[in-house]
Amino acid sequence: MTDPNDVINAICQMRRSEIAADALALPLWKPWRTPFMQMDNLRQNEKYFSCSPPRRTLFFCQNESISGSVRPWGKYYHIGGNADADGNAMRYDLQRDGLIVGVDKMLDPLLTVGTAFSYSKPELKTPLARMTVDDYTFGTYANLRIGKRWYANAFLGLGGQNYQYRRQESYASLHADYRNSYHGYSLYGSLELIRPNMRQSFGKDVILSPTFALDYQKSCSYTGVESGSGQFFRRKEPHRVICRD
């Protein structure tokens, strides 16, 4: 007779290896951060401070000669990390390699708009499973100067994902190897209101930027029937949508 505790442990193991649910966090990577940083660098670029008072304010330069300029940019990035096991989850390792490119244009000294595209390939691994994702993100962003002291950043984006995973289950002398592939989508939005303040510290100018931010991101995927050897703990439910935000 099978020990009931063994059954409970096996079920808990299955739940801890819920790779499809864990993978919903992979698209939640705040894609607006890089475009916002690019615009911050643009504002602090030397040529934007080429004018002198009274046309220059604390953090802005009303240099109309730069209006209309188009600026392409790009960045490669790598992110990695891991988490140890606890009573509810198994250990996992996470890494993401990707490239984000964009182009923006200053329409006038008060407004800059741009678009950005990103491709990345995040990977999530646990002792019993491995998930890889082709993640595509497209977004539009803008920077608006408000008065002499404030400016706002805004971003709206949409992403699409192709998920592929392989996971294993074992119970007593039984072993199973399952695979699945499916699609998903993600939504992104961010709005920041910033007021730079210049201070003197050790004889140097230091810019402090208190920020009020409202961020939103949501990830959904269409899971389905697994293929592979074995029948126990195999997902056989029809396609359904699961989401996380």
C-alpha positions as CSV (number, residue, x, y, z in Angstrom):
1,M,0.0,0.0,0.0
2,T,1.2,3.5,-0.9
3,D,2.1,5.7,2.1
4,P,-0.3,8.7,2.0
5,N,2.6,10.9,3.0
6,D,4.4,9.9,-0.1
7,V,1.4,11.0,-2.2
8,I,1.2,14.3,-0.4
9,N,5.0,14.9,-0.9
10,A,4.7,14.1,-4.6
11,I,1.8,16.5,-5.0
12,C,3.7,19.2,-3.3
13,Q,6.7,18.5,-5.5
14,M,4.5,18.9,-8.6
15,R,3.1,22.2,-7.3
16,R,6.6,23.5,-6.5
17,S,7.6,22.8,-10.1
18,E,4.8,24.8,-11.6
19,I,7.1,26.2,-14.3
20,A,4.3,27.7,-16.4
21,A,3.0,29.9,-13.5
22,D,6.5,30.9,-12.5
23,A,7.3,32.0,-16.0
24,L,4.6,34.6,-16.0
25,A,7.1,36.8,-14.1
26,L,9.6,36.7,-17.0
27,P,7.9,39.4,-19.1
28,L,7.6,41.8,-16.1
29,W,10.9,43.5,-16.6
30,K,9.9,47.2,-16.7
31,P,10.9,48.0,-20.3
32,W,10.4,51.7,-19.8
33,R,13.5,52.1,-17.6
34,T,16.0,52.1,-20.5
35,P,14.1,54.7,-22.7
36,F,13.7,56.9,-19.6
37,M,17.4,56.7,-18.8
38,Q,18.3,57.5,-22.4
39,M,16.2,60.7,-22.2
40,D,17.8,61.6,-18.9
41,N,21.2,61.3,-20.5
42,L,20.0,63.4,-23.4
43,R,18.9,66.2,-21.1
44,Q,22.2,66.2,-19.3
45,N,24.2,66.1,-22.5
46,E,26.7,69.0,-22.8
47,K,25.1,70.6,-25.8
48,Y,21.8,71.0,-24.0
49,F,23.6,73.3,-21.5
50,S,25.3,75.3,-24.2
51,C,23.1,78.4,-23.7
52,S,23.6,80.8,-20.8
53,P,21.3,82.7,-18.5
54,P,18.7,84.0,-18.6
55,R,17.6,81.4,-21.2
56,R,18.9,78.6,-19.1
57,T,17.0,77.3,-16.1
58,L,18.0,74.9,-13.3
59,F,18.0,71.8,-15.4
60,F,16.7,72.8,-18.8
61,C,18.1,74.8,-21.7
62,Q,15.9,76.5,-24.1
63,N,18.2,76.0,-27.1
64,E,15.8,75.9,-30.0
65,S,18.6,75.0,-32.5
66,I,18.5,71.3,-31.3
67,S,14.7,71.0,-31.9
68,G,13.9,68.5,-34.7
69,S,17.1,66.4,-34.2
70,V,16.6,62.6,-34.5
71,R,18.7,60.3,-32.2
72,P,19.0,56.6,-32.5
73,W,20.3,54.5,-29.6
74,G,20.7,50.9,-28.6
75,K,21.8,48.8,-25.6
76,Y,22.6,45.2,-24.9
77,Y,21.9,43.9,-21.4
78,H,22.3,40.8,-19.3
79,I,20.4,40.1,-16.0
80,G,21.0,37.0,-13.8
81,G,20.0,35.8,-10.4
82,N,18.8,32.9,-8.3
83,A,16.7,32.0,-5.3
84,D,17.2,29.2,-2.8
85,A,14.5,26.7,-2.0
86,D,12.2,27.1,0.9
87,G,9.1,25.2,2.2
88,N,6.9,26.4,-0.7
89,A,9.2,26.7,-3.7
90,M,12.1,24.9,-5.3
91,R,15.4,26.7,-6.1
92,Y,15.5,28.4,-9.4
93,D,18.0,30.3,-11.6
94,L,17.0,33.1,-13.8
95,Q,18.9,34.9,-16.6
96,R,17.9,37.3,-19.4
97,D,20.0,38.4,-22.4
98,G,18.5,41.0,-24.7
99,L,18.9,44.0,-27.0
100,I,16.8,47.2,-26.9
101,V,17.0,49.8,-29.7
102,G,15.1,53.0,-30.1
103,V,14.9,56.4,-31.9
104,D,13.5,59.6,-30.5
105,K,13.0,63.2,-31.8
106,M,12.8,66.5,-30.0
107,L,9.8,68.2,-31.5
108,D,10.6,71.4,-29.6
109,P,12.5,72.3,-26.4
110,L,9.5,71.1,-24.4
111,L,8.6,67.8,-25.9
112,T,10.6,64.7,-27.0
113,V,8.9,61.5,-28.4
114,G,10.3,58.2,-29.4
115,T,9.7,54.5,-30.0
116,A,11.6,51.5,-28.8
117,F,11.8,47.8,-29.7
118,S,13.3,45.0,-27.6
119,Y,14.1,41.3,-28.1
120,S,15.3,39.2,-25.2
121,K,15.5,35.5,-24.4
122,P,15.0,34.9,-20.7
123,E,15.5,31.5,-19.2
124,L,14.1,30.0,-16.0
125,K,15.6,26.8,-14.5
126,T,14.6,24.7,-11.6
127,P,15.9,21.2,-10.6
128,L,12.9,19.7,-12.4
129,A,12.3,22.0,-15.3
130,R,13.7,24.5,-17.8
131,M,11.7,27.3,-19.5
132,T,13.0,29.5,-22.4
133,V,11.1,32.5,-23.8
134,D,11.4,34.5,-27.0
135,D,10.2,37.9,-25.7
136,Y,9.4,40.8,-28.1
137,T,8.4,44.3,-26.8
138,F,7.4,47.4,-28.6
139,G,6.7,50.7,-26.9
140,T,6.3,54.5,-27.4
141,Y,7.6,57.0,-24.9
142,A,7.7,60.8,-24.4
143,N,9.3,63.5,-22.2
144,L,7.4,66.7,-21.5
145,R,8.8,69.7,-19.7
146,I,6.3,71.4,-17.4
147,G,7.2,74.9,-16.4
148,K,10.7,75.7,-15.2
149,R,11.1,73.0,-12.6
150,W,9.2,69.9,-13.6
151,Y,9.1,67.3,-16.3
152,A,7.2,64.1,-17.0
153,N,8.1,60.8,-18.6
154,A,5.5,58.5,-20.1
155,F,5.6,55.0,-21.7
156,L,3.1,52.6,-23.3
157,G,4.1,49.2,-24.6
158,L,2.9,45.8,-25.8
159,G,4.8,42.5,-25.7
160,G,4.5,39.1,-27.2
161,Q,6.1,35.9,-25.9
162,N,6.8,32.4,-27.2
163,Y,7.2,29.9,-24.3
164,Q,8.9,26.5,-24.5
165,Y,9.6,24.3,-21.5
166,R,10.6,20.8,-20.5
167,R,9.9,19.4,-17.1
168,Q,10.3,16.1,-15.3
169,E,8.3,14.3,-12.7
170,S,9.3,11.3,-10.6
171,Y,7.4,9.2,-8.0
172,A,8.8,6.0,-6.6
173,S,10.1,4.0,-9.6
174,L,8.0,6.1,-12.1
175,H,9.5,8.8,-14.2
176,A,8.0,11.2,-16.7
177,D,9.3,13.8,-19.2
178,Y,6.9,16.5,-20.5
179,R,7.2,19.3,-23.0
180,N,4.9,22.2,-23.9
181,S,5.0,25.3,-26.1
182,Y,2.5,28.2,-26.1
183,H,2.1,31.9,-26.6
184,G,1.5,34.9,-24.3
185,Y,1.3,38.7,-24.3
186,S,2.1,41.6,-21.9
187,L,1.0,45.1,-21.3
188,Y,3.1,48.0,-20.0
189,G,2.6,51.5,-18.8
190,S,4.5,54.1,-16.8
191,L,4.1,57.7,-15.8
192,E,6.7,59.7,-13.9
193,L,6.7,63.3,-12.6
194,I,10.1,64.6,-11.7
195,R,11.4,67.8,-10.1
196,P,15.2,68.1,-10.3
197,N,17.0,70.0,-7.5
198,M,20.6,71.1,-7.7
199,R,22.6,71.1,-4.5
200,Q,26.2,71.8,-3.5
201,S,28.1,68.9,-2.0
202,F,31.9,69.0,-1.3
203,G,32.2,71.8,-3.8
204,K,30.4,70.0,-6.6
205,D,26.9,70.3,-8.1
206,V,24.7,67.4,-7.2
207,I,21.3,66.9,-8.8
208,L,18.6,65.3,-6.6
209,S,15.5,64.2,-8.5
210,P,12.4,63.4,-6.3
211,T,10.1,61.3,-8.5
212,F,6.4,60.5,-8.3
213,A,5.8,57.3,-10.4
214,L,2.8,55.2,-11.4
215,D,3.8,51.9,-13.1
216,Y,1.7,49.0,-14.5
217,Q,2.6,45.8,-16.2
218,K,0.6,42.6,-16.8
219,S,1.6,39.2,-18.3
220,C,-0.8,36.6,-19.7
221,S,-0.2,33.2,-21.4
222,Y,-2.2,30.5,-23.0
223,T,-1.3,27.2,-21.4
224,G,-2.4,23.8,-22.7
225,V,-1.9,20.1,-23.0
226,E,1.6,18.7,-22.4
227,S,3.2,16.1,-24.7
228,G,5.8,13.5,-23.8
229,S,6.2,10.2,-22.0
230,G,4.3,9.4,-18.8
231,Q,0.7,9.9,-17.6
232,F,0.9,10.9,-14.0
233,F,0.9,14.6,-13.1
234,R,0.5,15.4,-16.7
235,R,-1.5,18.5,-17.6
236,K,-4.4,17.5,-19.8
237,E,-6.6,20.5,-19.4
238,P,-7.7,22.5,-22.5
239,H,-6.1,25.8,-23.4
240,R,-6.7,28.4,-20.7
241,V,-5.5,31.9,-20.0
242,I,-3.5,32.7,-16.8
243,C,-2.4,36.2,-16.0
244,R,-0.1,38.0,-13.5
245,D,0.4,41.7,-12.8
